[in-house]
Amino acid sequence: KQYEYKFIQVPVAWNTQDHFPSPESRVSFDACKDVIENEAANGWRFKQIVIPFCEGRGVGPAQCYQVIFEREIS
């Protein structure tokens, strides 16, 4: 079997003063759920969420979620 993968970036809401998730972080999580449901409806299977550090920013809070999907290539 062969698979293809899709990566969708969802921004994370942070309180920039104290580096804790802001109240809007719930919006970020709900956005991830919406992405997962939409992609599943299009035949993609949710695989994983990764929280990477953004390039060029060094150490600090992550700026996004990477939502990863896969589907079998027929």
Buried (B, 14 or more C-beta within 10 A) or exposed (E): EEEEEEEBEBEBBBEEEEEEBBEEBEBBBEBBEEBBEEBEEEEBEBBEBEEEEEEEEEEEBBBBBBBBBBBEEE
